[in-house]
Amino acid sequence: MKIFSFERISQQSRNDWPVGLIELAAFIGILAMLSVFSTPAEIPLARFYACTFHKLTGYDCPGCGMTRACMAIMHGDFLRSLLLNAGGFIVVTFAALRITKRLCELLMQRSPALHVHWTVPFSIAATIIIYGLARLTLELCGTIAPLR
C-alpha cells in the first residue's frame, strides 16, 4: 500500500497559486510568531482569543494549553509541551505538512499526497478530546492543578 506519493497538480490548482501563497505565508507567519514570543500574553491581540469555556466554568477545556504547547515545541521544550497539551504536537505537525505541501505545489508544480485511512483524522480528534476530558476530570477531582 502506498503511503506517500507526488501527484501532478491540475490546471485549476495552478491557477490557485495566490491562495496557496497566502496560506503558506499565514502558516509560516503563525509558526514564526510562536517561535518569537515566549507566552501567549505577548502575542498582539491576545486578549481577544481567551477560552470561553474557561471564562464560563473556571476549568480548562480540551483545547486549553494548545497555544502554549505549540510555543513550547517551537522553543524546543517538548516535555513542557506534552504537559500543557498533547495536541500541540499534532497542530505543529499539521502546519509543517501544509507548509511542505504548498512549497512543493508552488516550486515543483507537484503536490505531495499523504495516503491515510479515513479513520486516522477521526482517531486523532477523538484522542485530543479524550485527553482533554481526562485532564478535566482529574482537575475536577483535585488530582492535578489547573494549567493557569
Secondary structure per residue as TSV (DSSP state, phi and psi in degrees):
chain	resnum	aa	ss	phi	psi
A	1	M	-	360.0	134.0
A	2	K	-	-82.0	128.1
A	3	I	-	-101.2	-36.0
A	4	F	E	-138.4	137.5
A	5	S	E	-155.0	165.5
A	6	F	E	-105.7	133.2
A	7	E	E	-120.9	145.1
A	8	R	E	-67.3	141.2
A	9	I	-	-88.9	148.9
A	10	S	-	-75.5	168.6
A	11	Q	H	-62.2	-37.4
A	12	Q	H	-60.8	-43.2
A	13	S	H	-65.8	-34.3
A	14	R	H	-64.8	-33.8
A	15	N	H	-76.3	-15.0
A	16	D	T	-92.8	19.9
A	17	W	H	-60.8	-31.7
A	18	P	H	-63.0	-37.1
A	19	V	H	-66.0	-42.2
A	20	G	H	-63.2	-39.1
A	21	L	H	-66.9	-39.7
A	22	I	H	-65.5	-44.2
A	23	E	H	-62.9	-43.1
A	24	L	H	-60.3	-46.5
A	25	A	H	-63.0	-38.8
A	26	A	H	-65.2	-47.8
A	27	F	H	-64.2	-43.8
A	28	I	H	-65.2	-39.9
A	29	G	H	-62.1	-43.2
A	30	I	H	-64.7	-46.4
A	31	L	H	-64.1	-37.5
A	32	A	H	-65.2	-41.5
A	33	M	H	-63.0	-41.2
A	34	L	H	-65.4	-29.4
A	35	S	H	-77.9	-32.6
A	36	V	H	-79.3	-45.9
A	37	F	-	-84.7	150.4
A	38	S	S	-93.9	-31.9
A	39	T	S	-134.4	155.5
A	40	P	G	-60.1	-28.4
A	41	A	G	-64.8	-23.5
A	42	E	G	-78.6	-16.4
A	43	I	S	-71.3	132.5
A	44	P	T	-57.5	139.6
A	45	L	T	65.0	24.2
A	46	A	G	-62.4	-29.8
A	47	R	G	-66.1	-15.6
A	48	F	G	-86.5	-10.2
A	49	Y	G	-120.3	38.6
A	50	A	-	-70.3	152.8
A	51	C	-	-72.4	119.2
A	52	T	H	-66.0	-40.6
A	53	F	H	-58.7	-43.8
A	54	H	H	-67.0	-38.3
A	55	K	H	-63.3	-39.9
A	56	L	H	-78.6	-39.1
A	57	T	H	-107.3	-25.5
A	58	G	S	86.0	1.1
A	59	Y	S	-112.4	160.8
A	60	D	-	-79.2	137.1
A	61	C	-	-86.0	172.5
A	62	P	T	-58.8	-24.2
A	63	G	T	-93.8	-7.2
A	64	C	T	-61.7	136.8
A	65	G	T	90.6	-1.9
A	66	M	H	-65.7	-43.9
A	67	T	H	-64.1	-44.6
A	68	R	H	-65.9	-35.0
A	69	A	H	-65.0	-42.8
A	70	C	H	-65.3	-39.0
A	71	M	H	-63.5	-41.2
A	72	A	H	-62.5	-40.4
A	73	I	H	-62.7	-45.1
A	74	M	H	-66.2	-22.2
A	75	H	T	-95.5	1.2
A	76	G	T	85.0	9.3
A	77	D	-	-97.4	79.5
A	78	F	H	-70.9	-36.4
A	79	L	H	-64.8	-44.6
A	80	R	H	-62.3	-39.9
A	81	S	H	-59.9	-44.7
A	82	L	H	-62.8	-38.2
A	83	L	H	-71.0	-33.2
A	84	L	H	-74.0	-51.2
A	85	N	-	-169.6	119.5
A	86	A	T	-64.7	-20.6
A	87	G	H	-68.9	-14.3
A	88	G	H	-59.4	-36.3
A	89	F	H	-63.8	-38.9
A	90	I	H	-67.5	-42.6
A	91	V	H	-64.4	-46.8
A	92	V	H	-66.2	-39.0
A	93	T	H	-62.9	-44.4
A	94	F	H	-60.2	-45.3
A	95	A	H	-61.5	-42.7
A	96	A	H	-64.1	-39.1
A	97	L	H	-66.1	-40.2
A	98	R	H	-66.3	-40.2
A	99	I	H	-62.7	-45.4
A	100	T	H	-61.0	-44.8
A	101	K	H	-60.5	-48.2
A	102	R	H	-66.5	-38.6
A	103	L	H	-62.1	-42.9
A	104	C	H	-63.2	-41.8
A	105	E	H	-65.4	-41.6
A	106	L	H	-75.7	-38.0
A	107	L	H	-92.8	-37.4
A	108	M	H	-108.1	-6.3
A	109	Q	S	59.5	26.4
A	110	R	E	-132.2	146.8
A	111	S	E	-112.4	122.9
A	112	P	E	-71.5	134.3
A	113	A	E	-115.7	124.0
A	114	L	E	-101.3	114.1
A	115	H	-	-94.0	106.0
A	116	V	-	-125.0	154.0
A	117	H	-	-65.5	148.8
A	118	W	T	-61.9	-19.1
A	119	T	H	-78.8	-16.8
A	120	V	H	-61.0	-51.0
A	121	P	H	-60.2	-38.1
A	122	F	H	-67.3	-37.1
A	123	S	H	-65.4	-40.3
A	124	I	H	-64.8	-46.6
A	125	A	H	-61.4	-43.8
A	126	A	H	-63.3	-38.5
A	127	T	H	-63.1	-43.9
A	128	I	H	-63.2	-43.1
A	129	I	H	-66.4	-44.8
A	130	I	H	-63.7	-41.2
A	131	Y	H	-59.4	-46.9
A	132	G	H	-64.1	-41.1
A	133	L	H	-68.0	-38.1
A	134	A	H	-64.7	-41.7
A	135	R	H	-64.0	-40.4
A	136	L	H	-64.7	-41.4
A	137	T	H	-62.6	-44.8
A	138	L	H	-64.8	-34.6
A	139	E	H	-68.5	-41.0
A	140	L	H	-65.2	-35.4
A	141	C	H	-78.2	-9.6
A	142	G	T	84.3	9.2
A	143	T	S	-73.0	-37.6
A	144	I	S	-124.9	157.1
A	145	A	-	-85.4	151.7
A	146	P	-	-61.1	157.9
A	147	L	-	-71.1	-21.9
A	148	R	-	-71.1	360.0
